[in-house]
Amino acid sequence: MPRLLSASLAPLTAALALTACGSGEPVHEFAGSAFGTSFSVKLVAPPAELDTAGLGREIEAALDRIDRRVSTWRADSEVSRFNAYRGLHWFPVSAETCALVAEALTHSAATAGAFDITVGPIVDLWGFGPEAPGVTPPAAA
């Protein structure tokens, strides 16, 4: 999320969080890490019959499954292994990753290339990827 948008949403997010906390309703939170960052899921006043521990495990399992498939922050993800692959033969990936790439290519075609899943090198060049950020902007060339 761009910093400007993120900064403008911060007061709203804080107000909503304080409102939820001040409501007296029970709040159940799940937190962890995925995609090179952290996540937090909060349930306000979950139904008593909800298996919150089970839901937490399902949330973590779903995010972990996606992380293992497409994270550029994990060297062992399918995408990272594919990006590092130098062979000439087919590279096996899950059906989920294959479907995601197919969908991304559809969006790329629909936007005449404005949506580009091969943007990783430029993301890294500007210091937004898993590599250590550069100290100066890249040259105009």
C-alpha positions as CSV (number, residue, x, y, z in Angstrom):
1,M,0.0,0.0,0.0
2,P,1.4,3.4,-0.9
3,R,2.7,5.3,2.1
4,L,0.3,8.2,1.6
5,L,-2.7,6.0,1.5
6,S,-1.4,4.0,4.5
7,A,-0.8,7.2,6.4
8,S,-4.3,8.5,5.7
9,L,-5.9,5.3,6.8
10,A,-3.9,5.1,10.1
11,P,-6.2,7.5,12.0
12,L,-9.3,5.6,10.8
13,T,-7.8,2.3,11.7
14,A,-6.9,3.5,15.1
15,A,-10.4,4.9,15.7
16,L,-12.0,1.6,14.6
17,A,-9.7,-0.4,16.8
18,L,-10.4,1.9,19.8
19,T,-14.1,1.7,19.1
20,A,-14.0,-2.1,19.0
21,C,-11.9,-2.3,22.1
22,G,-14.2,0.2,24.0
23,S,-17.4,-1.7,23.1
24,G,-16.9,-4.2,25.9
25,E,-17.4,-7.0,23.3
26,P,-14.8,-9.8,23.5
27,V,-12.1,-9.6,20.9
28,H,-10.2,-12.6,19.7
29,E,-7.0,-12.0,17.8
30,F,-4.9,-14.2,15.6
31,A,-1.4,-13.0,14.5
32,G,1.6,-14.4,12.8
33,S,3.9,-13.8,9.9
34,A,3.6,-14.5,6.1
35,F,4.8,-12.9,2.9
36,G,7.8,-11.2,4.6
37,T,5.5,-9.3,6.9
38,S,3.1,-9.8,9.8
39,F,-0.7,-10.3,9.9
40,S,-3.4,-9.8,12.4
41,V,-7.0,-10.9,12.3
42,K,-9.4,-9.7,14.9
43,L,-12.9,-11.0,15.6
44,V,-15.1,-8.8,17.7
45,A,-17.8,-10.7,19.6
46,P,-17.3,-14.1,17.9
47,P,-20.2,-16.5,18.4
48,A,-19.7,-18.7,21.5
49,E,-19.9,-21.9,19.4
50,L,-17.1,-20.8,17.1
51,D,-14.0,-22.9,17.5
52,T,-11.6,-19.9,17.6
53,A,-8.5,-22.1,18.0
54,G,-9.5,-24.2,15.0
55,L,-10.2,-21.0,13.0
56,G,-6.8,-19.7,13.9
57,R,-5.2,-22.9,12.7
58,E,-7.2,-22.6,9.4
59,I,-6.1,-19.0,8.9
60,E,-2.5,-19.8,9.5
61,A,-2.7,-22.9,7.3
62,A,-4.3,-21.0,4.4
63,L,-1.7,-18.2,4.6
64,D,1.2,-20.7,4.9
65,R,-0.1,-22.6,1.8
66,I,-0.1,-19.4,-0.2
67,D,3.3,-18.3,1.2
68,R,4.8,-21.7,0.2
69,R,3.5,-21.2,-3.3
70,V,4.1,-17.6,-4.3
71,S,6.2,-15.8,-1.7
72,T,9.2,-14.0,-3.0
73,W,10.4,-13.8,0.6
74,R,10.9,-17.5,0.9
75,A,13.7,-19.2,-1.0
76,D,11.8,-22.5,-0.9
77,S,8.5,-21.1,-2.3
78,E,7.4,-22.4,-5.8
79,V,7.8,-18.9,-7.3
80,S,11.3,-18.4,-5.8
81,R,12.4,-21.8,-6.9
82,F,11.0,-21.1,-10.4
83,N,12.7,-17.7,-10.5
84,A,16.0,-19.4,-9.6
85,Y,15.6,-22.3,-12.1
86,R,18.1,-22.2,-15.0
87,G,17.1,-25.5,-16.7
88,L,15.4,-25.9,-20.1
89,H,12.8,-28.4,-19.1
90,W,9.3,-27.9,-17.5
91,F,9.4,-26.9,-13.9
92,P,6.7,-28.6,-11.7
93,V,4.4,-26.3,-9.7
94,S,1.1,-26.8,-7.9
95,A,-2.2,-26.4,-9.7
96,E,-2.9,-23.3,-7.5
97,T,0.3,-21.6,-8.7
98,C,-0.4,-22.5,-12.3
99,A,-3.9,-21.1,-12.1
100,L,-2.6,-17.9,-10.4
101,V,0.0,-17.4,-13.2
102,A,-2.7,-18.0,-15.9
103,E,-4.9,-15.4,-14.2
104,A,-2.0,-13.0,-14.0
105,L,-1.3,-13.4,-17.7
106,T,-5.0,-12.8,-18.5
107,H,-4.8,-9.5,-16.5
108,S,-1.5,-8.6,-18.3
109,A,-3.1,-9.1,-21.7
110,A,-6.2,-7.1,-20.6
111,T,-4.1,-4.2,-19.5
112,A,-1.7,-4.3,-22.5
113,G,1.1,-5.2,-20.2
114,A,0.5,-2.6,-17.5
115,F,0.0,-5.4,-15.0
116,D,3.2,-7.4,-15.2
117,I,4.1,-10.4,-13.0
118,T,7.7,-10.1,-14.1
119,V,8.1,-6.8,-12.1
120,G,10.3,-8.5,-9.5
121,P,13.7,-7.2,-10.7
122,I,12.5,-3.6,-10.6
123,V,10.9,-4.1,-7.2
124,D,14.2,-5.4,-5.9
125,L,16.2,-2.6,-7.7
126,W,14.1,0.0,-5.8
127,G,14.6,-1.8,-2.5
128,F,11.0,-3.1,-2.0
129,G,11.8,-6.8,-2.4
130,P,13.3,-9.4,-0.1
131,E,16.9,-8.2,-0.9
132,A,18.4,-5.5,1.3
133,P,17.2,-2.1,0.1
134,G,19.7,0.0,-2.0
135,V,21.0,3.2,-0.5
136,T,20.5,5.3,-3.6
137,P,18.0,5.2,-6.4
138,P,19.0,3.3,-9.5
139,A,20.5,5.2,-12.4
140,A,18.1,6.6,-15.0
141,A,19.4,4.0,-17.5
